[in-house]
Amino acid sequence: MQNWRHTRKGMRTMARVFLGHSPDPGMIIKRKFGGYCVAVLTLILALLLNSLPGLAFQSLSIQVQEYLRNRVEAAGIPPKIEVRDEKIHSSVVLPLFYTRRIFRGAWVDDKGLKPQVTECVDAILKADLEGLDPKDYHLNSINELLEKIKQSQKERKSLDPRMLADVDLLLTDAFLIYGSHLLSGRVNPESIDSEWIANRRGTDMALILENALGSNQIAKTLHDLIPPQPGYSGLRNALSQYREIAKKGGWEKVPEGPKMQIGDKGERVRALQYRLIATGEFSLLMESIDDLFDSELEEAVRKFQHRNGLDMDGIVGAATFATLNVPVEDRLNQIRVNMERWRWLSKDLGRRHIIVNIADFKLDVFENNRLVMTMRVVVGTKYRRTPVFSDKMTYLVLCPYWHIPRKIALQDKIPLISKDIDYFDQQKIKVLEGWGAETKEIDPKTIDWTNVSSGNFSFRFRQDPGPLNALGRVKFMFPNKFNVYLHDTPSRELFVKSARTFSSGCIRIEKPIELAEYLLRHDPNWTFEHIQNAIKTNREQTVILPEPFDVHLLYWTTWVDDEGSIHFRNDIYKRDERLIRALDERSPNTLNLR
C-alpha cells in the first residue's frame, strides 16, 4: 500500500511536469525517482496520456493550430467565419492563407503573442492617415483580446488557445483587408457607378502576408502597398493639413451681401481676409488685418479662384462667394474620395500617357513623368456623362465621317429635321440604310420624321467630313465599350468658358493638330505639313500610331500641384457624393480582395 501511494504521488508529479506546471521538470523527476528509472516512467506516462481524449497535453501552438483548422474547415462554401460577433471579411483569401501554412498560427506561438502583433496594430492605427477608418479592421475586438491575453500572462495563468486562435484570425483578416484597401481601394467603383471602370492593382494578398511575417516587416509591407504616385502623397499631406484646420474650428463663413472688389471696405472684407488666411491664399498677420479690399487682397482672391477653377477676375461674385463658404468638412471628404480614386489606378500609368481630368476640363500629355503638353477640353453634359476608364490609343482618323449614334439621332437630330426639313442638307448629313454593298442613301425629304420613333427607326445618319463635321478635322481612337474618344470640334467658342459640360460623352480637345503631330512625330511620313495637307483633302484617312499610347479618363475633384498647392473642383456629375457614402459604410467592401 505504501508503494502504491508513493506511485500515485509520483504520477501526479509527472502529470504536473507534462502539463507545464513545473518550473524544472528534470530536477523533480530525478529527485523523486532517481535517474535510473526516468526513461521508464516517462514512457509509461506518455502511454497513459496518449490514451486521454482532447488537446489538454499538446503544446499551446499545436492546440491553436487545431482550433484554426477546425474553424476554417467548418466555414462552408462560400466560407463564412465569425469571431466574437465580428465577421471575417477576407473569407476566400484567409482560408487560403491558413491552408498554405497547414493552419499554423500567424501571430501566436507557444509563448503567446509574437512581436509582430504590436507592429500590425500600430500600422492599422495609422489607417486614418490614408483617409480610412481603423475601426474597419477589427481594432476594438483585437485590443480587447490582447488585453485579456496580457492580463493572463501577467497573472501567470495558462493561456486559452481558443482566445489565441480568435486573435490570430482577427489580425490576419485585418492585415488582408487593410492591405487590399491600400492596394486597390476600399470601394469597388463599378458597384456604385456603371460609368466607371477601374484599372486597379491586384496581387496575392495571402503571399504578401506570408512574406511580411517571414521577413518581420509588417509595417513596411503595408506601406509599400500605398499608391506610389506623387499625386497620392500630395493628397495625403493635404488631408493632414485640412484636419488641422478643422481642429481649429475650420473657417468662418463670409457674410452674404453684394459682390466685393478692390476699393471696397467693411466687415465683410475683413471676414474675407480671415477666410483666405485659413487656406493660405492671404498671408497678412492677424494684427495687420483691416477692412480694405486692396491690391494684395485682390491677388489673394485671384489665387483662390485659380485653385478652385473659377474665373480669375479678382472679384468676389456669386460663384467665388459660394466656394469660399464650402465647409472644411466637405473639403476633407473631397480629399478622402480622391485618395480612394488613386488607389483604383494602376501603379504604372505608362511611359507616355494622356490624362483627361473630366472635372477640371483639362487634358495633359506626359512622357517619362514630364508634362509635355496641356490643353482645355469639353466633356459630357450632366445627362450624358463622360465615363471613367483607361485604355490604349492605337490610331487616329483624319477628316472623319461622323456616324451619329442612334441615341443622339433619335433624341437630338430627328426633332431638328422635323422642324426644318433642310437641316440635314445644311449640315451635310446623309440618311443611309443597309451596310456594305447593300448601303443606299435615302432622301430625307421623302420621310415623315414626325412618325419616326425608336420602335421603327431603321436608318443611319452620317455627317460628311468638312468644316461642319461635329468631330472636326481629327479623332483619336482607343476602342472601348462606351464608344468614347477624343476629337476636334468646330465649336471653338466653348473653350473660353470656365465650366465646359457640352458634349454627348466624348472629349472635344482644344489642340487636335498639335496632339496629332506629337503622336506621329516619330513617323517621317506624318510631319505637321503632311497632316495639314491630308486635312485639306476632306477625305477620311486612318493613321496607325507608331506605338500604342495609354489614355486615362479620370475624375479628380481635388489634387495637389507641383508647388504643393491644393486645387478643388466642382463635383459636376455628383460622383463624390456616392463615393463618400460608400466609404462611410460600416462593413468594408471586399470584392477587390484577390
Secondary structure, 3 states (H helix, E strand, C coil): CHHHHHHHHHHHHHHHHHCCCCCCHHHHHHHHHCHHHHHHHHHHHHHHHHCCCCCCCCCHHHHHHHHHHHHHHCCCCCCCCEECCEECCCCCHHHHHHHHCCCCCCCEECCEECCHHHHHHHHHHHHHHHCCCHHHHCHHHHHHHHHHHHHHHHCCCCCCHHHHHHHHHHHHHHHHHHHHHHHHCCCCHHHCCCCECCCCCCCCHHHHHHHHHHHCCHHHHHHHCCCCCHHHHHHHHHHHHHHHHHHCCCCCCCCCCCCECCCCECHHHHHHHHHHHHCCCCCCCHHHCCCECCHHHHHHHHHHHHHCCCCCCCCECHHHHHHHCCCHHHHHHHHHHHHHHHHCCCCCCCCEEEEEEHHHCEEEEEECCEEEEEEEEEEECCCCCCCEEEEEEEEEEECCCEEECHHHHHHHHHHHHHHCCCHHHHCCEEEEECCHHHCEEECHHHCCHHHCCCCCCCCEEEECCCCCCCCCCEEEECCCCCCCCEECCCCHHHHHCCCCEEECCCEEECCHHHHHHHHCCCCCCCCHHHHHHHHHCCCCEEEEEEEEEEEEEECCCEEECCCCCEEECCCCCCHHHHHHHHHCCCCCCCCCCC
